[in-house]
Amino acid sequence: MSGTFTALLLEESAGKVSARVASLPEGDLPPGDVTVAVEYSTLNYKDGMILQGIGKLVRKYPHVPGIDFAGTVESSTSPEWKPGDKVVLTGWRVGENTWGGYAQKARVKASQLVRLPPQLSTKRAMAIGTAGFTAMLAVMALEDNGLQSGAGEVLVTGAAGGLGSVAVAVLAKLGHRVVASTGRPATHDYLKALGASVLIDRAEFAKPPARPLDSERWAGAIDSVGSTTLATVLTQLKYRAAIASCGLAGGSDLPASVIPFLLRGVRLIGIDSVMCPLAQRQAAWARLGRDLPLDKLDAMTETVGLADLPGLAPAILKGGVRGRVVVDLRR
């Protein structure tokens, strides 16, 4: 007989999604090569959307959400993994198309897992999660474009969120002068502690650009807001600088001009963490183990249980969650 495990189960009725903590049989787990005893998961913006039933990201109910998890391999039919291996998973539509990490057990394809870097515990891996993993991909993209410490100010928008918080901490550790944009004055001391040198109100980017080019300021930028914020920053990038686009908290539109691309040779780099190739995933996690100050990671993290998640979903969608939220599946 198979055992049972605890999970957050989403159910749909009359077009509305509800969540409850449930005990489920292991036989309900989806097909896969590897079964993982999940120790921690996390709360990302996309998780908030799924918990609220927004965006039709989930097509089949009942469903176990959670786009990230970290834990220990329990069993494997793949030679790549053996019981006892510490692993982390982000993306691959897990938690959307298939059951995810808001459960004490998960079953996935062997190719979707990454070996946990030795510097990181499973809890810290989920303090990073998709948000922090995406932030590191963005940093790497800016470096590939030639960004070096000492080149000038690097802007991080949506800085008090999970992605922004990790970006600020990593960039500061790498020696960059980080400018953090936020609309929450209460987070200023928090962002300074993460390494931000300058704080700027997000309202400065809220209106569409008044002209196609503004004064050159940013040696690079990481944007999780989109819309007018992204369009405005494009007009302020230095010659041949780049901005990494990671999110759309402010909107999916882009009211921009091609002039910055033509006259300054700036670059807009899209960051996709969901289907990111394995080699790049491994490189990003290795960098996170090396370049993210773990004391600052701990300072930006709070821990909750499964039952707390439905109440937190509206907050993260409204920008009301500071830093990172870790979900403890061992409770």
N, C-alpha and C positions, 0 to 999 in steps of 0.2 A: 504494500500500500504506500502511496506517496504521502509525504507530509504536507503540512500547510505552512503558509507564510502570511505575514501582515502586509497590507498594501493600501494605498489610497486609490479607491475605485471611483471612476467617473461614470455616471449614468445619464442618459438623455431621455427626456420626456416632454412632449409637446414643444420641441425646439429649445428647451432649457436644459442646461447641464448642471448636475448636482454632484457633490463629492462626499464620500464617507470612508472612514477607515474600516476595512473588512479583512476577514481571514479567508484566504483562498487556497485551494488545493494546488500542489506543484504541477499536477497534470494540466492545469490551465495555462501554464507558461507557453510562449510561442516556440516554434521550432528554432533550433540553433545548435552550434557546435559546443558552446561553452556555457555552463551554468555558474553564475557568480553569486556568492553570498555578499550582498550589498551592505556596506557599513555606513556610507554617507552618500547623500545626494545634495542638491543645491537648488536655489530659486533664481531663474533667469527671467528676463523680460518675456521670452517666448513661453516659458512655463506659465507665467501670469495670464497670457492670452489663452492658453489651452485650458487652464483651470476655470476661466470665465466663459469658455465656449466661443471665443472670438476668432474670426479668420478662417474657420473651417479647416483648421490644421489637422483635426482628428475626424476621420470619416466613419469609423466603426466603434460602437459602444456595446457593452461596457468596455472601459479602457483604463489602463494604468499609465499615468503620465510620468514625467520626469526625464528631461532630455540628457541628463548627465548622471553618472554614478561612479563610485570607486569602491573597491572591495577585494575579496580574495576568491580566487578560482576554487570552486567546489568540485566540479567534475568537467572533463573535457574529452571529446572524441577527436580533437585535433592535436597533432604532434607539436604545434606551436605553443601550447599551454598545458600546464600540469597543475594538479591540486596544490594549493598553497601560494601560487603566484599572485602577487599584488598587481592589480590592473586598474586602469581608468578608461572610461568611455565618455566621449562627447560627440554629439551630432549623429550623422548617418540616418536621420529621421527616426531614430529610436525615441520613444516617448511621444511620437506622432503617428507614424505608420504601424509601429509595433509597440508592445508594452515596454515601459521604461523603468526609470530608477527610483520611483517613489514606492519602493517595495523592498522587502528583505531578501528577495531572490530576483534574479534577472537571467534570461537566457538569450544569447546573441550569437552572431557569427564571429568566428575566431579573428577574422580580418578587421573587425571593428574595434578591437581592444589595443591599448598601448600599455607597455610595461611601465609601472610607476617608477619615476626617478628615485634613486636612493635617498635624496635629500628631502623628499616629500612623504608625509604620512597620507593615509587615505582621507583624513579629515582636511588637511591642508590642500590636497588636490581638489577637493570640492569647495573649499574656500576660493579657489581659483575658478574652477568650472568653465563653462563655455564663455562666460564674460571675460575672465582673465586670460583664457587661451586665445580668444579673439584679439584681446589687447596686445598679446605678444606677437601674434601674426602681423598686426599693424605695425608694431615697432620694427619687426624684421623687414617688412615691406619698405618702410622709410629708409632703413639702412641700405637695402638693395638699391634705393634711389640715390644713395650717396650721403645721407645724413650722418654727420659726425658730431661728437660733443664739441662745444665751442663755436658751432656754426651760427648760433643765435637762439632766439626764443622758439620753443616748441609748444604749440597750443594743444590743449586737451579740452574738448567740449563735453558737456554732461559729466563733468569731472567727479562729482560726488556719487555717481552710480557705480555699479560693480565693475564694468568695463573701464570707466574713467579712472576709478580709484587704483586699479592695478596698473594702468598706463602711466599715471602720475608717479607711482612708486618705482616702477621699472625705469622710466626715463630719468628720474632723479638719480637713481643708483648708477646709471650709465654716464652721469656727468652732464646732463642737459639742463639748461635753464627752462623750467617748466612753468607755463602760464596756464592756470586752471580756470575754466569758465563754468560758472554755476549760478543758478537763480535762488539758491538757498544760503543766505548769510550765516545761518547757524552752523554750516559745515566748514566755514573758513578755517577755524583752528584745526579741524580734522585734516583738511587738505594741506595745510602748512606742515603738519606733522608727517604727512606722507611724502613731502619733499617739494611741494609747489613753492616757487619763488614769488610769483605774482598771482593775484586773484582778479578776475574780471567778471562783471555781471553779464549774464547771458542776454540781457536786454539789448546789449550793444550789437548783437547779431540778429535780432528778432525781425527787423524790417528788411524787405528786399533791397539789394544793393542800389545806391543812388546813382552810381556810375560804373562802367565796366571795369575800371581799374582804380584801386585805391593805393595808398602808400604801402610800399613793401615792408612787411614786418616779420612774418613767420618763416623760420627755416624749415619747418615741417609742422604737420598737424594731424591729430587723430580725432575724428568726428563721429559721435554716436547719435547725433540729433537730426541731420539731414535738412531739407527744405531751405529756408532763408539763411539759416546758420551756415550750412555748407556753401551756399552761393556767395555769401559775404566773405567767408574765409578765402575762397578761391581768388577774390579780387585783391587780397592782402598778402598772398604768398610771395616770397622772394623769388627772384629769377631762377627757374628750373627746380624749384622746390616742389614737394608733393604733399598731398593730404590723403590719408587713408580713411575711407568711408566704411563705417562699421554698423550703422544703425539708422533708425528713422523715428526716434522718439518725438521729434518735432514735426514729422510729416514725410511722406514719400515723394513729394514733388521737388523739383530743382529749378527755381526761377533764376537761371544763370545765363551768362553770355559766353560765347566761345572766345572772346577777346583775351582773357588771361592765358588760354592755351596757345593762342597764336602769337601774342606779343611778348609773353614772358616764358613760354615753354613749360608752364607748370603741369603737374600730373595729378590726375584723380585716380586713385587706386582702390578698386573694390576689394573688400575682404570677405571671403566666404569661409566660415569655419565648419559648416555642416558636412560638405563633401570633400573637404581638404584631403589631399593625398597622404598616405601613411608616412612617407619619409619626412614630409614637412611637419606632420603632427609630432613625430618623434623629436625632430629638431626643436620645435617650439616648447615641448615639455622639458627637454633638456635645458633649454635657456631659462625657463621659469624656475627650475631647480637651482640655477646658478645666479640669475640676475634679479630675482624678486626677493627683497628683504623679508625674511619670514616673520620678524617681529612686527613689521608694518602690515603684513598680511593678517596676522593674528589680531591686530588692533582694528582692522576694518571688518571683522567677522563676528556675527552673532549666530547662535545655534538654536534651532527650533525642532519640534517634532512634526510628524505627519499631520496631526490634527490642526496644527497652526497654519498650514499652507493656504487653505481656502480664504482665510481672513487676510492673508498677506497679498494675495493676488491683485486686488484693486489698488493697493498701495504702490506696488512696483510699477504698475501700468501708468500711474499718475506721477511717477518720479519721487515717491515718498519713502523709498527704501534707501538708506545710506549704506554704501559698501556692499558686503557680501553676506548672504544668508546660507548657512549650512543646515542640512536636514539630517538628523541623527536617526538612522534606521535601527540602531541597537536598543532603542528604548522599548 
